[in-house]
Amino acid sequence: DGKSAPPRSMQEETFWTGSVLPRLSSNAVVAINVIADQNERIELSRIVDKALQSHDVWCCEVPDIANVSDRHCIMFVTPQTTEEDDGIVKRFKAEL
C-alpha cells in the first residue's frame, strides 16, 4: 500500500524521550498504529523499548476480518509487571 505509520517524527528516539516519557505515568498504556514491514517494526520496537525502559513493547497483529495487509499491527507499550503483580492477577482470575 506504500504508506507507513506512525509518522517519521514518531519513529525517532527523541520523540519518545522528549515528548512521551515526561508525560507518561507509570501505569500508562500506549497504543501505536503501525504500518511497516517487519524490519521497520523491529526498529521501532527497539527505539521505543530503549526510550521507555519501565514498559514492555509488543505487537498485536490485526485480525483477518480487518481486511488489511500484513504490514499493519497495533504496537502496545505496557507497564512492566512484577512477580507481585502477576500474583494479584492470578488471584483475581481465580475469584472469577
Contacts in CASP RR format, 6 or more apart in sequence:
PFRMAT RR
TARGET T0000
AUTHOR 0000-0000-0000
METHOD contacts of the structure
MODEL  1
DGKSAPPRSMQEETFWTGSVLPRLSSNAVVAINVIADQNERIELSRIVDK
ALQSHDVWCCEVPDIANVSDRHCIMFVTPQTTEEDDGIVKRFKAEL
1 35 0 8 1.000
1 69 0 8 1.000
1 71 0 8 1.000
3 35 0 8 1.000
4 35 0 8 1.000
4 36 0 8 1.000
4 40 0 8 1.000
5 33 0 8 1.000
5 34 0 8 1.000
5 35 0 8 1.000
5 36 0 8 1.000
6 32 0 8 1.000
6 33 0 8 1.000
6 34 0 8 1.000
6 44 0 8 1.000
9 15 0 8 1.000
10 32 0 8 1.000
11 43 0 8 1.000
11 44 0 8 1.000
11 47 0 8 1.000
12 47 0 8 1.000
13 47 0 8 1.000
13 50 0 8 1.000
13 51 0 8 1.000
16 47 0 8 1.000
16 48 0 8 1.000
16 51 0 8 1.000
16 52 0 8 1.000
17 51 0 8 1.000
20 30 0 8 1.000
20 51 0 8 1.000
20 52 0 8 1.000
21 51 0 8 1.000
21 52 0 8 1.000
24 30 0 8 1.000
24 52 0 8 1.000
24 55 0 8 1.000
26 54 0 8 1.000
26 79 0 8 1.000
27 79 0 8 1.000
28 55 0 8 1.000
28 79 0 8 1.000
29 76 0 8 1.000
29 77 0 8 1.000
29 78 0 8 1.000
29 79 0 8 1.000
30 52 0 8 1.000
30 55 0 8 1.000
30 76 0 8 1.000
30 77 0 8 1.000
31 74 0 8 1.000
31 75 0 8 1.000
31 76 0 8 1.000
31 77 0 8 1.000
32 44 0 8 1.000
32 48 0 8 1.000
32 74 0 8 1.000
32 75 0 8 1.000
32 76 0 8 1.000
32 77 0 8 1.000
33 72 0 8 1.000
33 74 0 8 1.000
34 41 0 8 1.000
34 44 0 8 1.000
34 59 0 8 1.000
34 72 0 8 1.000
34 73 0 8 1.000
34 74 0 8 1.000
34 75 0 8 1.000
35 71 0 8 1.000
35 72 0 8 1.000
36 44 0 8 1.000
36 71 0 8 1.000
37 71 0 8 1.000
41 59 0 8 1.000
41 73 0 8 1.000
41 75 0 8 1.000
44 75 0 8 1.000
45 57 0 8 1.000
45 58 0 8 1.000
45 59 0 8 1.000
45 75 0 8 1.000
48 57 0 8 1.000
48 75 0 8 1.000
48 77 0 8 1.000
49 55 0 8 1.000
49 56 0 8 1.000
49 57 0 8 1.000
52 77 0 8 1.000
54 79 0 8 1.000
54 80 0 8 1.000
55 77 0 8 1.000
55 78 0 8 1.000
55 79 0 8 1.000
55 80 0 8 1.000
56 77 0 8 1.000
56 78 0 8 1.000
56 79 0 8 1.000
56 80 0 8 1.000
57 75 0 8 1.000
57 76 0 8 1.000
57 77 0 8 1.000
58 75 0 8 1.000
58 76 0 8 1.000
58 78 0 8 1.000
59 73 0 8 1.000
59 74 0 8 1.000
59 75 0 8 1.000
59 76 0 8 1.000
60 73 0 8 1.000
60 74 0 8 1.000
60 75 0 8 1.000
60 76 0 8 1.000
61 70 0 8 1.000
61 73 0 8 1.000
62 68 0 8 1.000
62 72 0 8 1.000
62 73 0 8 1.000
62 74 0 8 1.000
66 72 0 8 1.000
81 89 0 8 1.000
END
